[in-house]
Amino acid sequence: MEQLNRFISTYLSNLHMPTIYWTDIVEIFILAFLAYHILLWIKNTRAWALLKGVIMIAVFILIAAFFRMNTILWIVTNVFNVAAIAIVVMLQPELRKAMEELGQKNFFSAMLPFDSDKSEGGRFSDRTINEIVKASVEMSKVKTGALIVIEKEQPLSEYERTGIDVDGIVSSQLLINIFEHNTPLHDGAVIVRGNRIVSATCYLPLSDNMSLSKELGTRHRAGVGISEVTDSLTVIVSEENGKISVAYNGQLERGMDAERLKVRLSEIQNKSVEEKKRKLWKGRAKNEE
């Protein structure tokens, strides 16, 4: 009994409930939010496989420490700094994309009135949408391969420089002529900025996503690849079967028809709310007539 009292007086008497402030609760939520999104980011990139490899190495180091394998521990201690730099280099594309996505978050868009991209007409006009859809459908019918990259927030200047300057207003006739077989500009991608075709025969990065179907060729992998490293939307027409696909945010949506393609293009048009309401009202009035 005396020993128990001594234990209580020595150890338990020093225990006390810490004072929790509202800032501590906010900090817990922030750390939990960051941890969740970091794990989600790791799972959706090549870092997931790398993380599993790091865990295996960590288990091996713990075993070496338990059995006092001093030579192995000395090697690990000396290469740790180099390994950390090597991991950053290997994950450079993923880290760059994560920073770009963070910069694209419009946290203050509702509070800042000077958003230059929110013009009433949007990034491009309804006419541009109709012309791209018309050209895609016409090329689909005759199985003419096409790759049309539509710029959003991130500039595509580095890919634009790999092609030939066009600087022409978007029209179905021009797009069809560009991708026509045996023409000088049919290879590569077309880049659309606003209502103009700025460049043709552009080279795009190929996706190394292993989940993509093996039957997909270079054109589809290039469309997915550019959507992985930028926020652009790419319209792809297959030369083998004439199917229309859309690549956006690293995902490929296949088997598009004219209406679905028009909807996908309208989603990135970035029209003002008032303009969308006017367009909807006009559509309803036309149907009533």
CORKA-V291039 format. One record per residue. N is the residue number from 1. BURIAL is 1 if it has 16 or more other ideal C-beta (glycine too) atoms within 10 Angstrom, else 0. Layout:
BEGIN
n->N burial->BURIAL
n->N burial->BURIAL
END
This chain:
BEGIN
n->1 burial->0
n->2 burial->0
n->3 burial->0
n->4 burial->0
n->5 burial->0
n->6 burial->0
n->7 burial->0
n->8 burial->0
n->9 burial->0
n->10 burial->0
n->11 burial->0
n->12 burial->0
n->13 burial->0
n->14 burial->0
n->15 burial->0
n->16 burial->0
n->17 burial->0
n->18 burial->0
n->19 burial->0
n->20 burial->0
n->21 burial->0
n->22 burial->0
n->23 burial->0
n->24 burial->0
n->25 burial->0
n->26 burial->0
n->27 burial->0
n->28 burial->0
n->29 burial->0
n->30 burial->0
n->31 burial->0
n->32 burial->0
n->33 burial->0
n->34 burial->0
n->35 burial->0
n->36 burial->0
n->37 burial->0
n->38 burial->0
n->39 burial->0
n->40 burial->0
n->41 burial->1
n->42 burial->1
n->43 burial->0
n->44 burial->0
n->45 burial->1
n->46 burial->0
n->47 burial->1
n->48 burial->0
n->49 burial->0
n->50 burial->0
n->51 burial->0
n->52 burial->0
n->53 burial->0
n->54 burial->0
n->55 burial->0
n->56 burial->0
n->57 burial->0
n->58 burial->0
n->59 burial->0
n->60 burial->0
n->61 burial->1
n->62 burial->0
n->63 burial->0
n->64 burial->1
n->65 burial->0
n->66 burial->0
n->67 burial->0
n->68 burial->0
n->69 burial->0
n->70 burial->0
n->71 burial->0
n->72 burial->0
n->73 burial->0
n->74 burial->0
n->75 burial->0
n->76 burial->1
n->77 burial->0
n->78 burial->0
n->79 burial->0
n->80 burial->0
n->81 burial->0
n->82 burial->0
n->83 burial->0
n->84 burial->0
n->85 burial->0
n->86 burial->0
n->87 burial->1
n->88 burial->0
n->89 burial->0
n->90 burial->0
n->91 burial->1
n->92 burial->0
n->93 burial->0
n->94 burial->1
n->95 burial->1
n->96 burial->0
n->97 burial->1
n->98 burial->1
n->99 burial->0
n->100 burial->0
n->101 burial->0
n->102 burial->0
n->103 burial->0
n->104 burial->0
n->105 burial->0
n->106 burial->0
n->107 burial->0
n->108 burial->0
n->109 burial->0
n->110 burial->0
n->111 burial->0
n->112 burial->0
n->113 burial->0
n->114 burial->0
n->115 burial->0
n->116 burial->0
n->117 burial->0
n->118 burial->0
n->119 burial->0
n->120 burial->0
n->121 burial->0
n->122 burial->1
n->123 burial->1
n->124 burial->1
n->125 burial->0
n->126 burial->1
n->127 burial->0
n->128 burial->1
n->129 burial->1
n->130 burial->0
n->131 burial->1
n->132 burial->1
n->133 burial->1
n->134 burial->1
n->135 burial->1
n->136 burial->1
n->137 burial->1
n->138 burial->1
n->139 burial->1
n->140 burial->1
n->141 burial->0
n->142 burial->0
n->143 burial->0
n->144 burial->1
n->145 burial->1
n->146 burial->1
n->147 burial->1
n->148 burial->1
n->149 burial->1
n->150 burial->1
n->151 burial->1
n->152 burial->1
n->153 burial->0
n->154 burial->0
n->155 burial->0
n->156 burial->1
n->157 burial->0
n->158 burial->0
n->159 burial->1
n->160 burial->1
n->161 burial->0
n->162 burial->0
n->163 burial->1
n->164 burial->0
n->165 burial->0
n->166 burial->1
n->167 burial->0
n->168 burial->0
n->169 burial->0
n->170 burial->1
n->171 burial->1
n->172 burial->1
n->173 burial->0
n->174 burial->1
n->175 burial->1
n->176 burial->1
n->177 burial->0
n->178 burial->1
n->179 burial->1
n->180 burial->0
n->181 burial->0
n->182 burial->0
n->183 burial->0
n->184 burial->0
n->185 burial->1
n->186 burial->1
n->187 burial->0
n->188 burial->1
n->189 burial->1
n->190 burial->1
n->191 burial->1
n->192 burial->1
n->193 burial->1
n->194 burial->1
n->195 burial->0
n->196 burial->0
n->197 burial->1
n->198 burial->1
n->199 burial->1
n->200 burial->1
n->201 burial->1
n->202 burial->1
n->203 burial->0
n->204 burial->1
n->205 burial->0
n->206 burial->0
n->207 burial->1
n->208 burial->0
n->209 burial->0
n->210 burial->0
n->211 burial->0
n->212 burial->0
n->213 burial->0
n->214 burial->0
n->215 burial->0
n->216 burial->1
n->217 burial->0
n->218 burial->0
n->219 burial->1
n->220 burial->1
n->221 burial->1
n->222 burial->1
n->223 burial->1
n->224 burial->1
n->225 burial->1
n->226 burial->1
n->227 burial->1
n->228 burial->1
n->229 burial->1
n->230 burial->1
n->231 burial->1
n->232 burial->1
n->233 burial->1
n->234 burial->1
n->235 burial->1
n->236 burial->1
n->237 burial->1
n->238 burial->1
n->239 burial->0
n->240 burial->0
n->241 burial->0
n->242 burial->0
n->243 burial->0
n->244 burial->1
n->245 burial->1
n->246 burial->1
n->247 burial->1
n->248 burial->1
n->249 burial->0
n->250 burial->0
n->251 burial->0
n->252 burial->1
n->253 burial->0
n->254 burial->0
n->255 burial->0
n->256 burial->1
n->257 burial->0
n->258 burial->0
n->259 burial->0
n->260 burial->0
n->261 burial->1
n->262 burial->1
n->263 burial->0
n->264 burial->1
n->265 burial->1
n->266 burial->0
n->267 burial->0
n->268 burial->1
n->269 burial->1
n->270 burial->1
n->271 burial->1
n->272 burial->0
n->273 burial->0
n->274 burial->0
n->275 burial->1
n->276 burial->0
n->277 burial->0
n->278 burial->0
n->279 burial->0
n->280 burial->0
n->281 burial->0
n->282 burial->0
n->283 burial->0
n->284 burial->0
n->285 burial->0
n->286 burial->0
n->287 burial->0
n->288 burial->0
n->289 burial->0
END
